[in-house]
Amino acid sequence: MNKLTALYEGITRYAGVPTEQNTGRLHYNENLYGPSPKCLASLNQTTREDLYLYESTAREDLCEVLSTHTGIPAANLFLNNGSAENLKSIIGTIARPGDTILLPDPGWSYYFGLADYRFLTVIKYPIIEKETRCEHDIFAIKSMIETHHPKIVLLTTPAMPTGNTITDNDIEDLIRSYPDTLMLIDEAYYGFSDYTLDVVRLIKTYENVVFSRTFSKFYGLANLRIGYGFCSEALKKVLFLDLPLHRLPHIVKRMAIAALEDQTYYDDIRAKIIRSRNIFRDTLNRIDGITVFESSANFVYIRAVGYNVENIRRIADDHGYMIRIFNSNNEKHLRITIGTEEMMAELTQILLDAIPASKL
């Protein structure tokens, strides 16, 4: 191994859980209702020029439509190839080898992969389990910032895998208190509840905060890789250095615009997912030793005290439903995507049998 590659010895690339299965996918947090039919209809506008010409206009129509629908000024918005690329660009632009980053525990393993190959020092901050919900430990985060002076603190809200959110007051407290630390707010699961933040005021007031969102989850366009973010205009100029050179394809952006303009379709999806999530949580919470935590995302996080979690997953898999296991606080937890109403009704019955059969 030569000097060019020796630095990367032992560093592995993050990869999702591979599967050939297209049904019962309750492990990827996809929106299983799929996108608005208007997204597919937008393909009828495709021309040959869309395929062979680079994007060269000064006008960024998707940002303008996003601004209209979100209230976020177009001057503060930027686009990327999915929110994962957003995170990679932001972290890669702001942090240098040896810098410290605070990451959530439990949290998405992709965060840790990014920090690893950027040679960052990782400090984990806790997301703690209360009786019915999980919470970011803001006191612990502030203490760690003061001790370790991180370049970046990555906050996810709604959090993955726990589904909890952070309040406006807590986020602003962190932003205001530590102006030399970038607060990177991952809002990939924004839209699956009534949860919201006053993001416009935050990006207009502070330059050390950036938000990342995606069309992959709520809008059901995961395979198109459309991400966006927003921050102060000054910070955007810096982040712009690592954004895609030729921007997003016309075809992809037209699908995103079609999604934004079909609010009725997505309001209906939101209502169905919230209803299914509540029924699923309330039903399983009647089982002794099971805690399905409150969630603002399209998944739930489940503590199963006194049960063989691996066996529960195996039984679900035998019935065609793929679910995930996360390790937290020396316990194995389940994370289950909220699928369609029909899927959740069937899975509930499967788990009502599987959980008692998996008692230790």
Disulfide bonds with the S-S distance in Angstrom:
none
